[in-house]
Amino acid sequence: MSLANDARFWDHTSRRYAKSAIADEAGYARTLERTRALFKPDARVLELGCGTGTTALRLAAHVRAYLATDIADGMIAIAEEKHAAAPVPGLAFRVATAETLAPGEGPFDAVLGFNYLHLVRDLPGTLRRIHALLAPQGLFVSKTPCLGDMTPLLRLALLPAMRAIGLAPHAGVFRAAQLGAHLQAAGFEVLASENHATKGGENRPFIVARKR
């Protein structure tokens, strides 16, 4: 599958995705709380892979400006519907990726990528692009599945089979330790790596990294 195929996949699943429940509501609330604590009121924030805007709508009121982006038109359309029903000053939605944002869009004080990094096709390149979009000492906040730390059945059999028949998008396989190494190589200092899960197994570390 290509990047365009990935975008079509998320377009086609956007309405179903919008109806799905958050698997670990308490863990998600912890992530939101922890992220809000990192913000300053005058901050400019970029969210990558915002989906249908749930996180953006909960966080944007705590900063001066919040740009939430996603690769899929369908996801952004739903996010804008939600925003129209409950407007938040300073919040904007746009179809974009880290790579398609113009250099003049930044600098951002914080870039967020929740359930995002495992979906990009060039992890080192995306991290370098995020680094370039950040202001000096800016923060990158991530929480994404580290498929390399999950069961071999999932990463070696189930996911490839689902991708082959169009039931799953591209998914990169890396371990949490490898993600940390990629962040350092891209010019970040990892400040924190935390587990916010409150039930079940968790292979999605919440990571706060600062631009060096």
PyMOL commands that set and color helices and strands:
alter all, ss='L'
color gray80, all
select helices_A, chain A and resi 3-19+25-36+54-62+73-85+103-105+117-119+123-133+147-149+152-164+176-185
alter helices_A, ss='H'
color red, helices_A
select strands_A, chain A and resi 44-48+65-70+91-95+108-114+134-143+188-194+206-211
alter strands_A, ss='S'
color yellow, strands_A
deselect
rebuild
show_as cartoon
